[in-house]
Each structure stands twice: as structure tokens, then as C-alpha cells.
Amino acid sequence: MRTNHIVNTLASRFSNLHDLKTIKKQVTHLPERNETMTGFEPYQIKSHVDRQLRDLYIPTEQDLNLLQKFVGVAKDHHEKTYPSDIQYLQGLYTSYKHFEAQQQFPICLTGPAGVGKTSLLSALDRLLPSPTELHIEDGIGPIRLCTHWHMQAQARASFGDMVWPFIEQELGENKKIPTQSRAVGISSKTAFKSGVALIVVDEMQFLTQGHSAHAAITKLLYQLSHIGKPFVFAANYSLCSILKRRPEQDRQRLLSTPVVLTPSDPDSMDWVDYLRAVAHVLGPSLQIDIMQDRHSLYHLTAGLKRFVRQLLGHSYQLAWQKGQHHITMEEVKAAYDHTEYSVSREQAQAMLSPHSYKSAEYVCPFPLPKTKADALLRTQKNHYSEQLISQVQQNVLLKSEKKVLEETKAPKPSTRPKRSKLTADELRQANSRRLNQGSAGQ
């Protein structure tokens, strides 16, 4: 066997993944431009726009730095775990019952709901190489190599359910989910054998239901840590708040490395680049000046890309329903005020309104770096100033001007004209007709 053929094969998977330009090129995804969407019916257009924008991914500077960080964590673990072919083969021939791995504590990827944590982890999937086969010269069959495992928690409450897709083949004919203690051992050995250097866990918020959710999530995270691989789990602020109420020993282990994903600043090139990509994908049907309206779009969505998809999708639906095959800021603002956007609207308003009762739910549970904290505060102050200026402008209007403004914003529905009062003769005639009709029916 060639010297260190195995570890060199494992190491080659991470070549050229340290450069930010390379990372950006591999993870960027720009769907084809929609030159026309007139063929879609009103009931189809919203889901089409949502699919197109869901497939769009333009990494921000923050995204690229986090992706580079995750690759570095994986590469560092690989170099420490697989120093030579001899040590790999020793682990390969050790049974899972006697296999020992060093416990690894997680990186907590957090941020407000809708900021793009799942999109970032999907980009990490595209960045890290696909599974390959390792061929060993001493007669062992090909081994399937995986750089990482990507788990979706969703409604699965047990560790065995989450690792099952990755250890199923190791169980041979016994296709029964093993006990949790046995599942940890099998997972640890399988991850070592497959060259796994990182585990990614998404959709953890689905496990926050129930009175004992905090205990179940804590247990699950500890079980994942015993696989012996560094792992990243995505968590909304609410889940982090749950974990922060755990005893100190749990906080020190499970929240020791938080990284916070925040919306881009409305004046940043990241925000402009994203909106330009949106305009490219939606084509001529999007009749909005991105540079001129970027602040308005930010204040309507708090910079959350999920909200951008929702808002634009509903804007298109409103336009198509009235036979108009393009949208302007008029349709966007109408969608913002619509009932279907009410929950997202409340969150966007709360996130842009500091020190209010509603905003407390969206405050990051971890101290932000000074640059991020300053940018967030600046955005909130600008939003508050614009609201204040708008209120002052309305207050100085004359009564006649306010009346015109109110009628423009919310036109009153047409009402029936009032009927004139009947005279005494008309009342007597009506009563006579009623009595005559009653007699005729007897």
C-alpha cells in the first residue's frame, strides 16, 4: 500500500475550499430569468414566485465568512483524527462496542426566524464535496466517504431516528433502529469510517414543543456530541433562550460557540446585490427601482429574505387577480397591509422598533460584535426617524388635507341613499294594500 494513501485521499476533499472567491462561486445559485409570466393563472403565480426566489442564493460577506469557518473546523478535525493510514486502519478494525471518540461540543448557528440559516446550511452542502469511494488495497471492499452528515430534526424526537439514514447499512440484515446507547456507538464508528468531518443539524425548532422540550433538546445535543465529530446546529432565538435557562454546565458545553446570522444592512452592497438578483430572476414583471426603493423594501421586511419572498409572492398574486401582469411598489405596499402578511408584518415592525414590548422576542440572546450591534442600532434609529417625520408631517396638515389623505388611503365603501320618510297618506295606502292581500289569500 502506498504511504498514507488513505489520509491523502481524505485530505484531498478539502483542497481549494479555503478561498472566499472559490466558496462564493460554488455556492451562488441564480435561477434562469423569467422573461414573461403572463401564462400563469392568478392561483399559480404566488407559488411560482416563491419557488424561484427560494432557489435563489447570493451569499453575503457574512455568509462567506461563516462557510469558510465551517470548512476550517472540518479540515482541522480531519487533520487531527486521520494523521496516518495506520491510525485509520486501527479505528476501522475496532468494533463499535470498543470504539472511543472524543466528545465534541457544538457550534450554535442562530439568528431571527427567516434570516437564512437553512439557506446557509444548504449552501454548505453544495460547497462540501459529494460522497466518493475509498478503495483499500488489502481486499476490503470500497468504503463510502462522506465529508459531512446533514440531519433534519423536524418532528423526530429521538437520536436513533436522526442517525438512522447514516447507519442503516452498517446494521446488515438487522434493520431495526438500535437502542440509543448502541446507536451512539455505531454512529461514532460509522462516522470515523466514512471520514465524516462535520455534522450539520437543522430544523431544531420543531423539537421545542411540550413542557419537557428543553430537557429533550439538551439530551439530543449531548448524544450528538458523543459521536465525536464537530457539529453545527441551527437555532432560532427562542431555542437559544430555552437552552440559556439550563444549568451552567449545560450552557458552558452547548452554547460555548454561538455564531449569529443577522440581516444585511439596508445600505450594504449585500442587500443591493440580493435585490438585483431578485430583479434579474423575476424579469420585466418586477417594475421596481431597486436602488431607489431598497430602503422601503427593507423596512417592509426587516431585511429578512423569507419575508421578501412572502411579500413579493403576495404582491404578484394581487396584481394577477386584477389582470395586471407586473408589479410596482403600489402592489408591494398593498401586500404589506394585507391580512396574509400580518404575522410577518408584526415581526418586521418589532425588529425595527428597539426597546418596545414586541421587540423583546427578537432581541439576540447573545452579545453582538460591536460592528453588527452598531449597524443594527443605526437601522433601527433610521426607521424610527422616518416614522417620526411621517407622523409630524401628518400632524401639521390642515383638516381638509387630512380628510383628503384619509379618503385616499381608505376609500369609504359606497352606501345606499337614504330613503325619504313616508307621508301619512302613503302609510294608509300601504296598510290598505297589505290588508287586501291578506284577505285575498284566505
C-alpha positions as CSV (number, residue, x, y, z in Angstrom):
1,M,0.0,0.0,0.0
2,R,1.2,3.5,-0.8
3,T,2.3,5.5,2.1
4,N,-0.6,7.4,3.6
5,H,-2.8,6.8,0.5
6,I,-5.9,6.8,2.7
7,V,-5.3,10.0,4.6
8,N,-4.2,11.8,1.4
9,T,-7.4,10.7,-0.3
10,L,-9.4,12.0,2.7
11,A,-7.5,15.3,2.8
12,S,-7.9,15.9,-1.0
13,R,-11.6,16.5,-0.4
14,F,-10.9,19.9,1.2
15,S,-8.5,21.2,-1.4
16,N,-9.3,24.7,-2.8
17,L,-12.1,25.3,-0.2
18,H,-10.3,28.0,1.8
19,D,-10.5,30.8,-0.8
20,L,-13.5,33.1,-0.4
21,K,-13.8,33.6,-4.2
22,T,-13.9,29.8,-4.7
23,I,-16.5,29.5,-2.0
24,K,-18.7,32.2,-3.5
25,K,-18.5,30.7,-6.9
26,Q,-19.5,27.2,-5.7
27,V,-22.5,28.2,-3.5
28,T,-24.0,31.0,-5.6
29,H,-27.2,29.9,-7.3
30,L,-29.1,32.2,-9.8
31,P,-32.2,30.7,-11.4
32,E,-33.0,31.5,-15.0
33,R,-34.6,34.8,-15.7
34,N,-38.3,34.9,-16.2
35,E,-38.8,36.9,-19.4
36,T,-42.6,36.6,-19.2
37,M,-45.0,35.2,-16.6
38,T,-48.3,36.0,-18.4
39,G,-49.1,32.4,-18.8
40,F,-49.6,31.8,-15.1
41,E,-53.0,31.9,-13.6
42,P,-53.7,34.0,-10.5
43,Y,-53.8,30.9,-8.3
44,Q,-50.4,29.8,-9.7
45,I,-48.3,33.0,-9.7
46,K,-47.6,33.2,-5.9
47,S,-46.2,29.7,-5.6
48,H,-44.1,30.2,-8.8
49,V,-42.5,33.4,-7.5
50,D,-41.9,31.7,-4.1
51,R,-40.1,28.7,-5.8
52,Q,-38.0,31.0,-7.9
53,L,-36.8,33.1,-5.0
54,R,-36.4,30.1,-2.7
55,D,-33.9,28.7,-5.3
56,L,-32.0,32.0,-5.4
57,Y,-28.9,32.2,-3.2
58,I,-26.5,35.1,-3.3
59,P,-24.0,34.7,-0.4
60,T,-23.4,37.8,1.8
61,E,-20.0,38.7,3.2
62,Q,-21.2,37.3,6.5
63,D,-22.3,34.0,4.8
64,L,-18.9,33.6,3.1
65,N,-17.0,34.1,6.4
66,L,-19.2,31.5,8.1
67,L,-18.9,29.0,5.3
68,Q,-15.1,29.5,5.5
69,K,-15.2,29.0,9.2
70,F,-17.2,25.7,9.0
71,V,-14.8,24.3,6.4
72,G,-11.9,25.3,8.6
73,V,-13.5,23.4,11.5
74,A,-14.0,20.3,9.4
75,K,-10.5,20.4,8.0
76,D,-8.9,20.9,11.4
77,H,-10.8,17.9,12.8
78,H,-9.8,15.8,9.8
79,E,-6.1,16.5,10.3
80,K,-6.2,15.7,14.0
81,T,-8.3,12.5,13.5
82,Y,-6.6,11.0,10.5
83,P,-2.8,11.6,10.9
84,S,-1.8,8.4,9.2
85,D,-3.1,5.3,7.4
86,I,-2.1,3.1,10.3
87,Q,-4.4,5.0,12.7
88,Y,-7.2,5.0,10.3
89,L,-7.0,1.2,9.9
90,Q,-6.8,0.7,13.6
91,G,-10.0,2.5,14.0
92,L,-11.5,0.7,11.1
93,Y,-10.9,-2.7,12.7
94,T,-12.1,-1.7,16.1
95,S,-15.7,-2.8,16.9
96,Y,-18.2,-0.2,17.6
97,K,-18.5,-1.5,21.2
98,H,-14.9,-0.7,21.9
99,F,-14.6,2.3,19.7
100,E,-13.8,5.5,21.6
101,A,-14.2,9.1,20.2
102,Q,-13.5,12.4,21.9
103,Q,-16.6,14.3,22.7
104,Q,-17.2,17.4,20.6
105,F,-19.3,20.4,21.6
106,P,-21.4,22.2,19.0
107,I,-21.4,25.5,17.2
108,C,-24.8,27.2,17.6
109,L,-25.8,29.0,14.4
110,T,-28.5,31.4,15.5
111,G,-30.4,34.3,14.1
112,P,-34.0,35.6,13.8
113,A,-36.5,33.4,12.0
114,G,-36.4,34.0,8.3
115,V,-32.8,35.4,8.2
116,G,-31.5,32.5,6.1
117,K,-29.9,29.9,8.4
118,T,-31.3,26.9,6.4
119,S,-30.2,28.5,3.1
120,L,-26.7,28.9,4.6
121,L,-26.6,25.2,5.6
122,S,-27.8,24.2,2.2
123,A,-25.0,26.3,0.6
124,L,-22.6,24.3,2.9
125,D,-24.0,21.1,1.3
126,R,-23.2,22.4,-2.1
127,L,-19.7,23.6,-1.0
128,L,-18.5,20.3,0.6
129,P,-17.8,17.6,-2.0
130,S,-20.3,14.8,-2.7
131,P,-19.7,11.3,-1.4
132,T,-16.9,9.3,-3.0
133,E,-15.5,5.8,-2.7
134,L,-12.3,4.8,-0.9
135,H,-10.5,1.7,-2.3
136,I,-8.1,-0.1,0.1
137,E,-5.6,-2.5,-1.5
138,D,-5.8,-5.3,1.2
139,G,-9.1,-6.7,-0.1
140,I,-11.5,-4.6,1.8
141,G,-14.5,-3.5,-0.4
142,P,-15.0,0.1,-1.3
143,I,-15.8,2.4,1.6
144,R,-18.3,5.3,1.0
145,L,-16.7,8.5,2.1
146,C,-18.8,11.5,3.3
147,T,-17.4,14.8,4.3
148,H,-20.4,15.6,6.4
149,W,-23.8,14.4,7.6
150,H,-26.8,16.8,7.2
151,M,-29.6,15.9,9.6
152,Q,-33.1,17.4,9.6
153,A,-34.6,17.3,13.1
154,Q,-38.2,18.2,12.2
155,A,-40.7,16.3,14.3
156,R,-38.2,13.5,15.1
157,A,-37.6,13.4,18.8
158,S,-35.1,10.6,19.1
159,F,-31.4,10.4,18.4
160,G,-31.9,7.0,16.7
161,D,-34.4,8.4,14.2
162,M,-31.9,11.1,13.2
163,V,-28.9,9.0,12.7
164,W,-30.8,6.0,11.1
165,P,-30.2,7.1,7.4
166,F,-26.4,7.2,8.0
167,I,-26.0,3.9,9.9
168,E,-28.6,1.7,8.2
169,Q,-26.1,-0.1,6.0
170,E,-23.9,-0.9,9.0
171,L,-26.7,-2.9,10.6
172,G,-26.7,-5.5,7.9
173,E,-29.8,-7.6,7.9
174,N,-30.9,-6.2,11.3
175,K,-32.9,-3.2,10.1
176,K,-34.3,-2.4,13.5
177,I,-33.4,1.0,15.0
178,P,-30.9,0.3,17.8
179,T,-31.2,1.5,21.3
180,Q,-29.9,5.0,22.0
181,S,-26.7,3.9,23.7
182,R,-25.9,1.4,20.9
183,A,-26.9,4.0,18.3
184,V,-24.2,6.4,19.6
185,G,-21.5,3.7,19.3
186,I,-22.5,2.7,15.8
187,S,-22.8,6.3,14.7
188,S,-19.4,7.2,16.1
189,K,-17.7,4.2,14.4
190,T,-19.5,4.8,11.1
191,A,-18.7,8.5,11.1
192,F,-15.0,7.7,11.6
193,K,-15.0,5.0,8.9
194,S,-16.7,7.3,6.4
195,G,-14.3,10.2,7.0
196,V,-17.1,12.5,8.3
197,A,-15.5,15.8,9.4
198,L,-18.7,17.8,10.2
199,I,-22.3,17.2,11.3
200,V,-25.0,19.7,10.4
201,V,-28.4,19.7,12.2
202,D,-31.2,21.9,11.0
203,E,-34.9,22.5,11.9
204,M,-34.3,22.1,15.7
205,Q,-37.2,24.4,16.4
206,F,-39.6,21.5,15.7
207,L,-38.4,20.0,19.0
208,T,-39.3,22.9,21.2
209,Q,-42.9,21.9,21.7
210,G,-44.0,20.5,25.1
211,H,-43.2,21.2,28.7
212,S,-40.1,18.9,28.7
213,A,-38.7,20.2,25.4
214,H,-35.7,21.8,26.9
215,A,-34.6,18.5,28.5
216,A,-35.2,16.5,25.3
217,I,-33.2,19.0,23.2
218,T,-30.4,19.0,25.7
219,K,-30.2,15.2,25.7
220,L,-30.2,15.1,21.9
221,L,-27.3,17.6,21.7
222,Y,-25.3,15.7,24.2
223,Q,-25.9,12.4,22.2
224,L,-24.7,14.1,19.0
225,S,-21.6,15.4,20.8
226,H,-20.6,11.8,21.7
227,I,-20.4,10.9,18.0
228,G,-17.0,12.6,18.2
229,K,-17.5,14.9,15.3
230,P,-17.7,18.7,15.3
231,F,-21.3,19.8,14.6
232,V,-23.3,22.9,13.8
233,F,-27.0,23.2,14.9
234,A,-29.3,25.9,13.7
235,A,-31.5,27.5,16.3
236,N,-33.9,30.4,16.4
237,Y,-33.5,33.0,19.2
238,S,-36.4,31.2,21.1
239,L,-34.5,27.9,21.2
240,C,-31.3,29.6,22.4
241,S,-33.4,31.3,25.2
242,I,-34.6,27.8,26.2
243,L,-31.0,26.5,26.4
244,K,-29.8,29.6,28.3
245,R,-32.2,28.6,31.1
246,R,-30.4,25.3,31.5
247,P,-27.9,24.8,34.4
248,E,-24.4,26.4,33.9
249,Q,-22.7,23.2,33.0
250,D,-25.1,22.7,30.0
251,R,-24.7,26.3,28.9
252,Q,-20.9,26.1,29.0
253,R,-21.0,23.0,26.8
254,L,-23.9,23.5,24.4
255,L,-23.7,27.3,23.9
256,S,-19.9,27.8,24.2
257,T,-19.6,28.7,20.5
258,P,-22.5,30.8,19.2
259,V,-22.4,32.5,15.8
260,V,-25.1,34.9,14.9
261,L,-26.5,35.4,11.4
262,T,-28.1,38.9,11.1
263,P,-29.9,40.6,8.2
264,S,-27.8,42.7,5.9
265,D,-27.7,46.5,6.4
266,P,-30.0,48.4,4.0
267,D,-27.1,50.5,2.7
268,S,-24.8,47.5,2.2
269,M,-23.9,46.0,-1.2
270,D,-25.0,42.6,0.1
271,W,-28.6,43.9,0.3
272,V,-28.4,45.7,-3.1
273,D,-26.8,42.6,-4.7
274,Y,-29.6,40.4,-3.4
275,L,-32.4,42.7,-4.6
276,R,-30.6,43.0,-8.0
277,A,-30.6,39.2,-8.2
278,V,-34.3,39.2,-7.3
279,A,-35.0,41.7,-10.1
280,H,-32.9,39.5,-12.6
281,V,-34.9,36.4,-11.8
282,L,-38.3,38.0,-11.9
283,G,-37.5,39.8,-15.1
284,P,-39.6,42.7,-16.6
285,S,-42.7,41.9,-14.5
286,L,-40.9,43.5,-11.5
287,Q,-41.2,47.2,-12.2
288,I,-39.4,48.5,-9.1
289,D,-36.3,50.7,-9.0
290,I,-34.1,48.6,-6.7
291,M,-31.7,51.4,-5.8
292,Q,-34.4,53.9,-5.2
293,D,-36.7,51.6,-3.2
294,R,-34.2,49.4,-1.4
295,H,-34.9,51.2,1.9
296,S,-38.6,50.8,1.5
297,L,-38.3,47.1,0.8
298,Y,-36.0,46.8,3.8
299,H,-38.5,48.5,6.2
300,L,-41.3,46.2,4.9
301,T,-39.3,43.0,5.5
302,A,-36.7,44.0,8.2
303,G,-34.1,42.6,5.7
304,L,-35.3,39.0,6.1
305,K,-35.2,37.1,2.8
306,R,-38.1,34.8,3.8
307,F,-40.2,37.9,4.2
308,V,-39.1,39.3,0.8
309,R,-40.3,36.0,-0.8
310,Q,-43.6,36.2,1.0
311,L,-44.2,39.9,0.3
312,L,-43.3,39.7,-3.4
313,G,-45.3,36.5,-3.9
314,H,-48.4,38.0,-2.5
315,S,-47.8,41.2,-4.5
316,Y,-47.8,39.2,-7.7
317,Q,-51.0,37.4,-6.6
318,L,-52.8,40.8,-6.0
319,A,-51.6,42.1,-9.4
320,W,-52.6,39.0,-11.3
321,Q,-56.0,38.9,-9.7
322,K,-56.8,42.3,-11.2
323,G,-55.5,41.3,-14.6
324,Q,-52.2,43.2,-14.3
325,H,-49.1,41.2,-15.3
326,H,-46.5,43.3,-13.5
327,I,-46.0,44.8,-10.0
328,T,-44.9,48.1,-8.7
329,M,-44.4,49.5,-5.2
330,E,-48.1,50.1,-5.1
331,E,-48.8,46.3,-5.1
332,V,-46.0,45.7,-2.7
333,K,-47.4,48.2,-0.2
334,A,-50.9,46.7,-0.6
335,A,-49.5,43.2,0.1
336,Y,-47.8,44.6,3.2
337,D,-51.1,45.8,4.6
338,H,-52.9,42.6,3.7
339,T,-54.0,40.1,6.3
340,E,-51.9,37.3,4.8
341,Y,-48.7,39.2,5.6
342,S,-49.9,40.3,9.1
343,V,-47.7,37.9,11.2
344,S,-44.6,38.8,9.2
345,R,-45.5,42.5,9.3
346,E,-45.7,42.4,13.1
347,Q,-42.3,40.7,13.3
348,A,-40.7,43.2,10.9
349,Q,-42.1,46.1,12.8
350,A,-41.0,44.7,16.1
351,M,-37.4,44.0,14.9
352,L,-37.1,47.6,13.6
353,S,-38.6,49.1,16.8
354,P,-36.0,48.9,19.6
355,H,-36.8,48.9,23.3
356,S,-40.5,48.0,22.8
357,Y,-42.5,45.2,24.3
358,K,-43.0,43.5,21.0
359,S,-39.3,43.7,20.0
360,A,-38.1,41.8,23.1
361,E,-38.9,38.5,21.4
362,Y,-36.5,39.3,18.6
363,V,-33.5,40.5,20.6
364,C,-30.5,38.3,20.1
365,P,-29.8,36.3,23.3
366,F,-26.0,36.7,22.8
367,P,-24.0,40.0,22.7
368,L,-23.4,41.0,19.1
369,P,-20.0,42.2,17.9
370,K,-19.7,45.9,18.1
371,T,-19.9,46.5,14.3
372,K,-23.0,44.4,14.0
373,A,-24.6,46.0,17.1
374,D,-23.9,49.5,15.7
375,A,-25.3,48.6,12.3
376,L,-28.5,47.2,13.8
377,L,-28.9,50.3,16.1
378,R,-28.3,52.6,13.1
379,T,-31.0,50.8,11.1
380,Q,-33.5,50.9,13.9
381,K,-32.8,54.7,14.5
382,N,-33.3,55.5,10.9
383,H,-36.6,53.6,10.8
384,Y,-37.7,55.4,13.9
385,S,-36.8,58.8,12.5
386,E,-38.7,58.1,9.3
387,Q,-41.8,57.1,11.3
388,L,-41.4,60.2,13.4
389,I,-41.1,62.5,10.4
390,S,-44.1,60.9,8.7
391,Q,-46.1,61.4,11.9
392,V,-45.0,65.1,12.2
393,Q,-45.9,65.7,8.5
394,Q,-49.4,64.3,9.1
395,N,-49.9,66.3,12.3
396,V,-49.2,69.7,10.6
397,L,-51.7,69.0,7.8
398,L,-54.9,71.1,7.7
399,K,-58.2,69.4,8.4
400,S,-59.2,69.5,4.8
401,E,-55.8,68.0,3.8
402,K,-56.1,65.2,6.4
403,K,-59.6,64.4,5.1
404,V,-58.3,64.0,1.5
405,L,-55.4,61.9,2.8
406,E,-57.7,59.5,4.7
407,E,-60.0,59.2,1.7
408,T,-57.1,58.4,-0.5
409,K,-55.7,55.7,1.9
410,A,-59.0,54.1,2.8
411,P,-61.9,55.0,0.5
412,K,-65.3,54.5,2.1
413,P,-67.5,51.8,0.7
414,S,-70.5,53.1,-1.3
415,T,-73.7,53.2,0.7
416,R,-77.3,53.2,-0.3
417,P,-79.0,56.6,-0.5
418,K,-81.3,57.3,2.4
419,R,-85.0,56.8,1.8
420,S,-87.3,59.8,2.3
421,K,-89.9,59.5,5.1
422,L,-93.4,58.3,4.0
423,T,-96.3,60.6,4.4
424,A,-99.5,59.7,6.4
425,D,-101.4,59.1,3.2
426,E,-98.7,56.8,1.9
427,L,-98.7,54.9,5.1
428,R,-102.5,54.4,5.0
429,Q,-102.4,53.3,1.4
430,A,-99.6,50.7,2.2
431,N,-101.6,49.4,5.1
432,S,-104.7,49.1,2.9
433,R,-102.8,47.1,0.3
434,R,-101.4,44.8,2.9
435,L,-104.9,44.1,4.4
436,N,-106.4,43.4,0.9
437,Q,-103.6,41.0,0.0
438,G,-104.2,39.2,3.3
439,S,-107.9,38.9,2.6
440,A,-107.3,37.6,-0.9
441,G,-105.1,34.8,0.4
442,Q,-107.8,33.4,2.8
